[in-house]
């Protein structure tokens, strides 16, 4: 199953509920989630919208010539693999 397409956006309604959605004009058809705190809405949108770029950057870093000498026990490489694992990358 694929996730809802990005980019995601957040808007506040008159009840101070923050709706996360996929288009400029929110509707039930493009709503992803609702949260009560603006900081939560901003964090979710930022995390989702940057996810693919961050995963690509980490994968590219592992291909860098300087990493050829590193094993999975190298602290930097280990950190990258752990981050990719948290991101759901196998």
N, CA, C and O atoms as a DFTB+ gen file, in Angstrom:
360 C
 N C O
     1  1       0.838      -1.177       0.000
     2  2       0.000       0.000       0.000
     3  2       0.886       1.244       0.000
     4  3       1.834       1.337       0.779
     5  1       0.577       2.181      -0.861
     6  2       1.352       3.419      -0.928
     7  2       0.742       4.475      -0.014
     8  3      -0.463       4.490       0.237
     9  1       1.602       5.348       0.471
    10  2       1.111       6.442       1.317
    11  2       0.484       7.537       0.466
    12  3       0.637       7.561      -0.755
    13  1      -0.206       8.421       1.117
    14  2      -0.817       9.564       0.446
    15  2       0.274      10.398      -0.215
    16  3       1.301      10.668       0.407
    17  1       0.071      10.808      -1.456
    18  2       1.108      11.576      -2.155
    19  2       1.483      12.870      -1.430
    20  3       0.663      13.480      -0.744
    21  1       2.714      13.258      -1.597
    22  2       3.214      14.524      -1.056
    23  2       3.177      15.557      -2.170
    24  3       3.059      15.173      -3.333
    25  1       3.269      16.820      -1.881
    26  2       3.500      17.411      -0.558
    27  2       2.209      17.498       0.262
    28  3       1.101      17.571      -0.270
    29  1       2.406      17.487       1.578
    30  2       1.304      17.690       2.507
    31  2       1.354      19.132       2.980
    32  3       2.411      19.763       2.983
    33  1       0.200      19.643       3.379
    34  2       0.077      21.013       3.887
    35  2      -0.776      20.972       5.141
    36  3      -1.463      19.982       5.393
    37  1      -0.740      22.023       5.921
    38  2      -1.590      22.111       7.113
    39  2      -2.319      23.447       7.107
    40  3      -1.754      24.484       6.759
    41  1      -3.580      23.398       7.497
    42  2      -4.364      24.625       7.640
    43  2      -5.140      24.561       8.948
    44  3      -5.422      23.483       9.471
    45  1      -5.472      25.720       9.455
    46  2      -6.228      25.831      10.698
    47  2      -7.677      26.167      10.349
    48  3      -7.930      27.022       9.500
    49  1      -8.630      25.494      11.006
    50  2     -10.025      25.848      10.777
    51  2     -10.524      26.769      11.896
    52  3      -9.757      27.120      12.793
    53  1     -11.776      27.153      11.851
    54  2     -12.301      28.117      12.828
    55  2     -12.361      27.553      14.245
    56  3     -12.473      28.316      15.205
    57  1     -12.289      26.245      14.389
    58  2     -12.282      25.609      15.713
    59  2     -10.864      25.410      16.253
    60  3     -10.671      24.772      17.288
    61  1      -9.881      25.957      15.549
    62  2      -8.465      25.832      15.903
    63  2      -7.988      24.376      15.843
    64  3      -7.131      23.950      16.617
    65  1      -8.565      23.639      14.911
    66  2      -8.118      22.286      14.599
    67  2      -7.245      22.406      13.351
    68  3      -7.591      23.123      12.412
    69  1      -6.141      21.721      13.346
    70  2      -5.201      21.790      12.234
    71  2      -5.366      20.553      11.361
    72  3      -5.138      19.426      11.802
    73  1      -5.763      20.782      10.125
    74  2      -5.993      19.709       9.171
    75  2      -4.765      19.565       8.288
    76  3      -4.239      20.544       7.759
    77  1      -4.324      18.332       8.140
    78  2      -3.207      18.028       7.246
    79  2      -3.829      17.423       5.996
    80  3      -4.625      16.487       6.069
    81  1      -3.450      17.976       4.844
    82  2      -4.091      17.589       3.595
    83  2      -3.096      17.669       2.448
    84  3      -1.950      18.082       2.622
    85  1      -3.562      17.264       1.266
    86  2      -2.657      17.141       0.126
    87  2      -2.834      18.205      -0.950
    88  3      -2.093      18.207      -1.933
    89  1      -3.779      19.088      -0.792
    90  2      -3.993      20.130      -1.805
    91  2      -4.093      21.489      -1.125
    92  3      -4.203      21.580       0.098
    93  1      -4.055      22.537      -1.931
    94  2      -4.138      23.888      -1.378
    95  2      -5.458      24.155      -0.671
    96  3      -5.489      24.893       0.314
    97  1      -6.533      23.578      -1.149
    98  2      -7.845      23.760      -0.522
    99  2      -8.234      22.441       0.140
   100  3      -8.514      21.461      -0.550
   101  1      -8.253      22.410       1.484
   102  2      -8.568      21.155       2.166
   103  2     -10.019      20.717       1.945
   104  3     -10.932      21.539       1.869
   105  1     -10.200      19.411       1.845
   106  2     -11.533      18.825       1.764
   107  2     -11.458      17.430       2.363
   108  3     -10.372      16.937       2.668
   109  1     -12.593      16.802       2.531
   110  2     -12.589      15.429       3.070
   111  2     -11.850      14.466       2.151
   112  3     -11.298      13.466       2.610
   113  1     -11.839      14.764       0.852
   114  2     -11.180      13.887      -0.119
   115  2      -9.657      13.907      -0.025
   116  3      -9.005      12.936      -0.407
   117  1      -9.080      15.003       0.479
   118  2      -7.616      15.083       0.525
   119  2      -7.079      15.238       1.943
   120  3      -5.906      15.558       2.138
   121  1      -7.930      15.014       2.916
   122  2      -7.513      15.127       4.323
   123  2      -6.743      13.881       4.739
   124  3      -7.155      12.754       4.462
   125  1      -5.620      14.106       5.407
   126  2      -4.782      13.007       5.884
   127  2      -4.959      12.817       7.389
   128  3      -5.070      11.688       7.867
   129  1      -4.985      13.926       8.134
   130  2      -5.087      13.851       9.589
   131  2      -5.534      15.190      10.151
   132  3      -5.513      16.213       9.466
   133  1      -5.941      15.159      11.421
   134  2      -6.259      16.381      12.157
   135  2      -5.530      16.320      13.495
   136  3      -5.473      15.270      14.135
   137  1      -4.979      17.448      13.906
   138  2      -4.294      17.541      15.199
   139  2      -4.709      18.832      15.881
   140  3      -5.246      19.738      15.243
   141  1      -4.456      18.913      17.181
   142  2      -4.863      20.081      17.957
   143  2      -3.797      21.153      18.102
   144  3      -4.109      22.311      18.378
   145  1      -2.553      20.775      17.920
   146  2      -1.456      21.712      18.146
   147  2      -0.817      22.134      16.828
   148  3      -0.526      21.285      15.985
   149  1      -0.596      23.431      16.640
   150  2       0.049      23.872      15.401
   151  2       1.464      23.316      15.253
   152  3       1.922      23.055      14.140
   153  1       2.147      23.139      16.370
   154  2       3.514      22.605      16.295
   155  2       3.509      21.150      15.824
   156  3       4.423      20.726      15.116
   157  1       2.484      20.383      16.214
   158  2       2.375      19.000      15.741
   159  2       2.100      18.968      14.236
   160  3       2.700      18.179      13.504
   161  1       1.200      19.822      13.788
   162  2       0.890      19.882      12.358
   163  2       2.133      20.245      11.556
   164  3       2.430      19.616      10.541
   165  1       2.856      21.256      12.013
   166  2       4.068      21.687      11.307
   167  2       5.116      20.574      11.289
   168  3       5.770      20.354      10.269
   169  1       5.277      19.875      12.412
   170  2       6.269      18.805      12.500
   171  2       5.912      17.654      11.560
   172  3       6.782      17.135      10.860
   173  1       4.654      17.255      11.538
   174  2       4.216      16.164      10.665
   175  2       4.438      16.530       9.202
   176  3       4.985      15.733       8.439
   177  1       4.023      17.716       8.812
   178  2       4.169      18.151       7.418
   179  2       5.647      18.217       7.029
   180  3       6.027      17.760       5.950
   181  1       6.470      18.779       7.896
   182  2       7.901      18.871       7.597
   183  2       8.524      17.479       7.477
   184  3       9.303      17.226       6.558
   185  1       8.185      16.584       8.394
   186  2       8.752      15.229       8.365
   187  2       8.344      14.480       7.102
   188  3       9.179      13.859       6.444
   189  1       7.076      14.540       6.771
   190  2       6.587      13.826       5.589
   191  2       7.184      14.407       4.309
   192  3       7.643      13.665       3.440
   193  1       7.176      15.716       4.198
   194  2       7.644      16.339       2.969
   195  2       9.150      16.220       2.762
   196  3       9.615      16.319       1.627
   197  1       9.915      16.012       3.814
   198  2      11.371      15.885       3.678
   199  2      11.844      14.432       3.669
   200  3      13.015      14.170       3.393
   201  1      10.961      13.492       3.964
   202  2      11.337      12.082       4.127
   203  2      12.089      11.520       2.918
   204  3      13.189      10.990       3.070
   205  1      11.519      11.629       1.742
   206  2      12.138      11.025       0.554
   207  2      13.499      11.631       0.244
   208  3      14.423      10.913      -0.140
   209  1      13.635      12.939       0.405
   210  2      14.917      13.601       0.137
   211  2      15.977      13.164       1.143
   212  3      17.132      12.950       0.776
   213  1      15.590      13.032       2.406
   214  2      16.546      12.606       3.430
   215  2      16.996      11.163       3.205
   216  3      18.180      10.857       3.341
   217  1      16.070      10.285       2.865
   218  2      16.428       8.891       2.584
   219  2      17.378       8.831       1.386
   220  3      18.373       8.108       1.420
   221  1      17.077       9.579       0.342
   222  2      17.957       9.599      -0.844
   223  2      19.348      10.110      -0.501
   224  3      20.344       9.574      -0.986
   225  1      19.421      11.143       0.333
   226  2      20.717      11.697       0.722
   227  2      21.532      10.677       1.517
   228  3      22.739      10.556       1.310
   229  1      20.889       9.946       2.419
   230  2      21.607       8.930       3.194
   231  2      22.077       7.791       2.300
   232  3      23.196       7.303       2.456
   233  1      21.245       7.368       1.376
   234  2      21.649       6.303       0.457
   235  2      22.807       6.754      -0.426
   236  3      23.711       5.969      -0.711
   237  1      22.786       7.995      -0.855
   238  2      23.876       8.543      -1.657
   239  2      25.169       8.625      -0.842
   240  3      26.252       8.345      -1.356
   241  1      25.047       9.008       0.423
   242  2      26.233       9.094       1.283
   243  2      26.917       7.736       1.409
   244  3      28.145       7.664       1.441
   245  1      26.134       6.660       1.482
   246  2      26.719       5.320       1.589
   247  2      27.496       4.926       0.336
   248  3      28.374       4.065       0.393
   249  1      27.174       5.552      -0.795
   250  2      27.875       5.251      -2.050
   251  2      29.121       6.114      -2.242
   252  3      29.868       5.915      -3.200
   253  1      29.348       7.060      -1.349
   254  2      30.488       7.970      -1.456
   255  2      31.784       7.168      -1.361
   256  3      31.890       6.256      -0.542
   257  1      32.774       7.505      -2.199
   258  2      34.037       6.754      -2.195
   259  2      34.692       6.666      -0.812
   260  3      35.355       5.671      -0.519
   261  1      34.528       7.659       0.026
   262  2      35.139       7.633       1.351
   263  2      34.584       6.558       2.260
   264  3      35.221       6.193       3.248
   265  1      33.413       6.049       1.942
   266  2      32.792       5.027       2.787
   267  2      33.213       3.611       2.412
   268  3      32.854       2.657       3.103
   269  1      33.964       3.464       1.334
   270  2      34.375       2.128       0.901
   271  2      35.170       1.393       1.970
   272  3      35.086       0.170       2.073
   273  1      35.941       2.127       2.766
   274  2      36.781       1.514       3.798
   275  2      36.009       1.236       5.080
   276  3      36.499       0.532       5.963
   277  1      34.820       1.780       5.183
   278  2      34.037       1.626       6.415
   279  2      33.230       0.337       6.384
   280  3      32.757      -0.102       5.335
   281  1      33.090      -0.241       7.536
   282  2      32.211      -1.401       7.684
   283  2      30.938      -0.913       8.365
   284  3      30.813       0.269       8.688
   285  1      30.007      -1.813       8.578
   286  2      28.764      -1.440       9.260
   287  2      29.020      -1.072      10.717
   288  3      28.137      -0.522      11.376
   289  1      30.198      -1.364      11.223
   290  2      30.537      -1.006      12.603
   291  2      31.111       0.406      12.714
   292  3      31.228       0.936      13.819
   293  1      31.462       1.011      11.607
   294  2      31.930       2.394      11.601
   295  2      30.789       3.264      12.148
   296  3      29.659       3.144      11.674
   297  1      31.054       4.135      13.132
   298  2      29.968       4.907      13.755
   299  2      29.096       5.692      12.771
   300  3      27.877       5.739      12.929
   301  1      29.701       6.297      11.774
   302  2      28.910       7.080      10.821
   303  2      28.026       6.175       9.977
   304  3      26.842       6.455       9.791
   305  1      28.596       5.095       9.470
   306  2      27.833       4.162       8.648
   307  2      26.740       3.506       9.483
   308  3      25.617       3.326       9.011
   309  1      27.064       3.154      10.707
   310  2      26.075       2.552      11.600
   311  2      24.905       3.513      11.836
   312  3      23.747       3.095      11.842
   313  1      25.208       4.789      12.028
   314  2      24.166       5.806      12.222
   315  2      23.282       5.915      10.986
   316  3      22.060       6.015      11.099
   317  1      23.897       5.895       9.808
   318  2      23.124       5.981       8.563
   319  2      22.217       4.760       8.418
   320  3      21.036       4.903       8.104
   321  1      22.755       3.567       8.642
   322  2      21.927       2.362       8.540
   323  2      20.782       2.381       9.552
   324  3      19.663       1.981       9.229
   325  1      21.052       2.839      10.761
   326  2      19.986       2.923      11.775
   327  2      18.903       3.913      11.363
   328  3      17.715       3.653      11.557
   329  1      19.309       5.051      10.794
   330  2      18.333       6.052      10.340
   331  2      17.489       5.496       9.194
   332  3      16.275       5.695       9.160
   333  1      18.133       4.799       8.259
   334  2      17.384       4.200       7.154
   335  2      16.410       3.133       7.651
   336  3      15.302       3.001       7.133
   337  1      16.833       2.386       8.648
   338  2      15.957       1.376       9.227
   339  2      14.726       2.030       9.866
   340  3      13.603       1.559       9.688
   341  1      14.950       3.124      10.614
   342  2      13.838       3.860      11.218
   343  2      12.887       4.416      10.159
   344  3      11.685       4.541      10.390
   345  1      13.445       4.747       8.999
   346  2      12.639       5.286       7.899
   347  2      11.917       4.185       7.121
   348  3      11.160       4.469       6.192
   349  1      12.150       2.945       7.499
   350  2      11.472       1.832       6.839
   351  2      12.149       1.353       5.576
   352  3      11.533       0.652       4.773
   353  1      13.421       1.721       5.382
   354  2      14.168       1.315       4.204
   355  2      14.905       0.028       4.519
   356  3      15.577      -0.084       5.545
   357  1      14.772      -0.945       3.624
   358  2      15.436      -2.247       3.857
   359  2      16.697      -2.365       3.044
   360  3      17.382      -3.385       3.112
